[in-house]
Structure formats: C-alpha cells, structure tokens
Amino acid sequence: MLELQRWFLGLALSAVIGGLGYRSESLSSGGVLGAVAIGTIIFGAGGWVWGILLIVFFASSSLLSRYREDEKAGLSDKFAKVGRRDLSQALANGGWGAILALAFGLWQSPILFVAFTGAMATVNADTWATELGVLSRRPPRCITTGDRVPPGTSGAISLLGTAAALAGALLIGLSAEALQLLASDGVAQWTAWVPLATGLGGLTGTFFDSLLGASFQQVYWCDECHKETERSTHSCGTRSRPLRGWSWLDNDAVNFLSSMVGSGITASLVWAVF
C-alpha cells in the first residue's frame, strides 16, 4: 500500500512540476507529458531521494536557460531546439534515469542509485556547459581537432564550459550525498565517494557528448546563410542539407547515450572502490 501511495504521490508532484514548467515556458505540452511520465517512474520506483535529484536537475537547468538569455539569443539558430523542452528532450534527459529507477524497484541494488546520480550529473553538466559555455569570451575549440570554432558549434568545448559542466555534475553528487544521509536507508557508506565519482562521471559523459557532436551527430549546412546548424530546416526557413554525421543520431539521441556513459563511469568508479 505504501508503495502504491508513493506512485500516486510521484504522479501528483510530477504533474505540479510539469504544470509549473509549462507556465514558466520551460516545457511544451509534450514536454509536460514526458516530465510527468519520467517523474512518476523515478519517484514511484526509486523513491523521494531519486525524485528530488530529478527536481534539482530540472530546476537548475531551467534557471540557467534564463540566465543572460538575450546574449544567447543570437546562437539559437545553431541548436536543434530552443525554448520549451519537448517530449523527446524530456525522454532524452530523463529516460535512462527512469530505466535505472525501474531496475532499482526490482532489485534494490545501491549501485543502481549511484548509476542514477551519474546519469543526472551528465545531463545537468551538459546543460550547464551549454548555457554558460556559450558566454565564454574566448572562442571554444573543437574537441577532436583543437581548432577554434564559433560558439555553439557541435563538439565545441571551452574552459568556462568545462568548469560549468563540473559544477553541474558536482551539484548532483553533493545533493545525492546530503539526501542519502538524511534518508539513512543503509547506503550511507557509499555517499563519501558519490560526489567525486559523480563529478568525474558527469564530466566524462559531457565530453562524450561533445565527442559525438563533433564526429557522428547529424549536422546540417544552410546554403542561404552559410552556417552550420543542427536543424534540418534552418531558422531562416531554408531546408538545410546534411553536412556530416549519422541521420539517426540527433541531439536527443546524443544526450541519451551520454547519460548512459556518465552513469556507467560513475557506477564503475564507486564499484572499484568497494
């Protein structure tokens, strides 16, 4: 009965948060649906600690998307999606975390929680790196070649973006440590290593995201504006032509795969210690 109540509570809280996200223009109607589905699963199968970590990611990333928004507006034509997060973005950022929560509901293994923190750390780190990295005064460099590239280019990294990614990952790790200590559910012995492992795992996942962005992610070229973009139809309305990458590997797929890598690295680091 208590577990059933937890699922209903997760549904109610997710619906409230989704509604707030829609009202603040952070989520589209599809994004609300995705947020409610993922939030319900994570709260219901994982528990309140898992759910709060999801909220930390959503709240911090939403706030950062508003930070110096006018300065970042000029780069919007490079990104596949801007503005409200849609259903596929919600699934890309939280889908792997929801799968881990379902697994935890079946097997109750602490390492699954560690993997979940790594997944949340990666998507949070990636968001922080994007939202703050594009504000760097120094041009970023392509992760594969080291060449200077325009801000917002797929696969671009900068010192500011890397620092932001590490901070975003550590926020999830430190939050996980604090919440687990409050929960006192028998896995407190892991928590001393979670922030460090989560920081490294989240940062690694973000670098993997950049690596895919620079090499295998589908990128287009607008012949009208002579600009590289992640959109199949550029912001000017011109149909873009494929420039490089695999047709099925869009930004959402990259985010999902990166969250898997970040969670795997985090869990492996903690598993190696214990």
C-alpha positions in Angstrom: 0.0 0.0 0.0 2.8 2.4 0.9 4.5 1.7 -2.5 1.2 2.4 -4.3 0.9 5.7 -2.4 4.4 6.6 -3.4 3.5 6.2 -7.1 0.4 8.4 -6.7 2.5 11.0 -4.8 5.1 10.8 -7.6 2.3 11.4 -10.2 0.9 14.3 -8.3 4.3 16.0 -7.7 5.3 15.4 -11.3 2.1 16.9 -12.6 2.6 20.0 -10.4 6.2 20.4 -11.5 5.2 19.9 -15.2 2.5 22.5 -14.9 4.9 25.0 -13.4 7.4 24.2 -16.2 4.7 24.8 -18.8 3.6 28.0 -17.1 7.2 29.3 -17.0 7.6 28.4 -20.7 10.3 25.8 -19.9 8.2 22.9 -21.2 5.9 22.3 -24.1 2.7 20.3 -23.8 4.7 17.3 -25.0 7.4 18.1 -22.5 4.9 18.2 -19.7 3.8 14.7 -20.7 7.3 13.4 -20.8 8.2 15.1 -17.4 5.1 13.6 -15.7 5.8 10.1 -17.1 9.5 10.2 -16.1 8.9 11.9 -12.8 6.2 9.4 -11.8 8.5 6.4 -12.6 11.5 7.9 -10.8 9.5 8.9 -7.7 7.5 5.7 -7.7 10.2 3.1 -8.4 13.2 4.9 -6.9 11.8 6.9 -4.0 11.8 10.5 -2.9 15.7 10.8 -2.9 15.7 9.9 -6.6 12.8 12.3 -7.3 14.4 15.2 -5.6 17.6 14.7 -7.7 15.4 14.9 -10.8 13.9 18.2 -9.5 17.4 19.6 -8.8 18.3 18.9 -12.4 15.1 20.4 -13.8 15.2 23.5 -11.6 18.8 24.3 -12.1 18.8 23.8 -15.8 15.6 25.8 -16.3 17.0 28.7 -14.3 20.3 28.7 -16.3 18.4 28.8 -19.5 17.1 32.2 -18.4 20.5 33.5 -17.4 21.6 36.2 -19.8 19.1 35.0 -22.3 19.4 38.0 -24.6 23.1 37.4 -25.1 22.5 33.7 -26.1 19.6 34.5 -28.4 21.9 35.0 -31.4 23.2 31.4 -31.2 19.7 29.8 -31.2 19.9 29.1 -35.0 22.8 26.6 -34.3 20.9 24.4 -31.9 18.4 21.8 -32.9 15.8 23.0 -30.4 15.4 26.2 -28.3 12.8 27.5 -26.0 10.4 25.0 -24.4 11.6 21.4 -24.0 9.5 18.9 -25.9 8.7 15.3 -25.3 11.8 13.9 -27.0 14.1 16.2 -25.0 12.4 15.1 -21.7 12.9 11.4 -22.6 16.5 12.0 -23.7 17.4 13.7 -20.5 15.4 11.5 -18.1 14.8 8.3 -19.9 17.9 6.4 -18.8 17.3 7.6 -15.3 13.8 6.2 -15.4 15.1 2.8 -16.6 17.5 2.7 -13.7 14.7 3.6 -11.3 12.6 0.7 -12.6 15.6 -1.6 -12.2 16.1 -0.4 -8.6 12.4 -1.1 -7.9 13.0 -4.7 -8.8 16.5 -5.4 -7.4 17.1 -2.6 -4.8 20.8 -2.5 -5.6 22.7 0.6 -4.2 24.9 0.6 -7.3 21.8 1.4 -9.4 21.3 4.6 -7.3 25.0 5.5 -8.0 24.4 5.0 -11.7 21.4 7.2 -11.5 23.4 10.0 -9.9 25.8 9.7 -12.8 23.0 9.9 -15.4 21.6 13.0 -13.7 25.0 14.5 -13.3 25.7 14.1 -17.0 22.5 15.7 -18.3 22.9 18.5 -15.7 26.6 19.0 -16.6 25.8 19.1 -20.3 23.1 21.7 -19.8 25.3 23.9 -17.6 28.1 23.6 -20.1 25.9 24.7 -22.9 24.1 27.5 -21.1 27.3 29.0 -19.6 29.9 27.9 -22.1 28.5 29.9 -25.0 29.1 33.0 -22.9 32.8 32.5 -22.8 34.8 35.5 -24.1 37.4 33.2 -25.7 36.3 31.2 -28.8 35.8 27.5 -28.0 37.8 24.7 -29.7 36.6 21.6 -31.4 37.2 18.6 -29.1 38.5 16.4 -31.9 40.8 18.8 -33.8 41.6 21.6 -31.3 40.7 24.2 -33.9 38.9 27.4 -32.9 35.3 27.3 -33.8 32.3 29.6 -33.4 30.4 29.4 -30.1 27.5 26.9 -30.2 29.2 24.6 -32.7 28.5 20.9 -32.1 31.5 19.4 -30.3 32.9 22.7 -29.1 34.5 22.9 -25.7 35.9 25.8 -23.6 37.4 26.3 -20.2 34.3 28.1 -19.0 32.0 25.3 -20.3 34.2 22.6 -18.8 34.1 24.4 -15.4 30.4 24.8 -15.6 30.0 21.1 -16.5 32.0 20.0 -13.5 30.0 22.3 -11.2 26.7 21.0 -12.6 27.8 17.4 -12.0 29.1 18.1 -8.5 25.8 19.8 -7.6 24.0 16.5 -8.3 26.7 14.5 -6.4 26.6 16.7 -3.3 22.8 16.7 -3.4 22.8 12.9 -3.6 25.2 12.7 -0.6 23.1 15.0 1.5 19.8 13.3 0.6 21.1 9.9 1.3 22.4 10.9 4.7 19.0 12.3 5.5 17.3 9.1 4.3 19.6 6.8 6.3 18.5 3.9 4.2 21.6 1.7 4.6 23.7 3.0 1.7 25.3 5.9 3.6 28.7 4.1 3.3 28.7 4.9 -0.4 28.0 8.6 -0.1 31.5 9.7 0.7 32.6 8.7 -2.8 29.4 9.7 -4.7 30.2 13.4 -5.2 33.7 12.7 -6.5 32.6 9.8 -8.7 29.6 11.8 -9.9 31.7 14.8 -10.8 34.1 12.7 -12.8 31.3 10.6 -14.4 29.2 13.6 -15.3 32.2 15.4 -16.8 33.2 12.3 -18.8 29.7 12.0 -20.0 29.7 15.6 -21.2 33.0 15.1 -23.0 31.5 12.1 -24.7 28.5 14.2 -25.7 30.9 16.7 -27.3 32.9 13.9 -29.0 29.7 12.6 -30.6 28.7 16.1 -31.5 31.9 16.7 -33.3 32.0 13.4 -35.2 28.9 11.3 -35.5 25.9 13.6 -34.7 23.9 14.7 -37.7 24.8 18.3 -38.6 23.4 20.3 -41.4 24.5 23.3 -43.6 22.4 26.2 -44.6 23.3 27.3 -48.1 21.4 30.5 -47.7 23.1 31.7 -44.5 26.3 29.8 -45.0 26.1 28.5 -41.5 26.4 25.1 -39.7 23.3 24.1 -37.8 21.7 21.1 -36.0 18.3 21.9 -37.7 17.1 20.2 -40.8 15.3 23.4 -41.6 17.3 26.5 -40.6 15.9 29.4 -38.6 15.7 31.4 -41.9 13.3 28.9 -43.3 15.7 27.3 -45.8 15.9 23.5 -46.0 19.4 22.6 -44.7 21.4 19.8 -46.3 23.2 17.1 -44.4 26.9 18.0 -43.8 28.2 15.2 -41.7 27.1 12.5 -39.2 24.6 9.7 -39.0 21.0 10.6 -39.8 19.6 8.8 -36.8 21.9 10.5 -34.3 20.3 13.8 -33.4 21.0 15.9 -30.3 18.4 14.0 -28.3 20.0 10.6 -29.1 23.4 12.1 -28.2 22.1 13.2 -24.8 20.5 9.8 -24.0 23.7 7.9 -24.9 25.9 10.4 -22.9 23.7 9.9 -19.8 24.3 6.1 -20.2 28.1 6.7 -20.4 28.1 9.1 -17.4 26.1 6.7 -15.3 28.4 3.8 -16.2 31.6 5.7 -15.4 30.1 6.9 -12.1 29.0 3.4 -11.1 32.3 1.8 -12.2 34.3 4.3 -10.1 32.3 3.6 -6.9 32.3 -0.2 -7.6 36.1 -0.2 -8.0 36.5 1.3 -4.5 34.1 -1.1 -2.9 
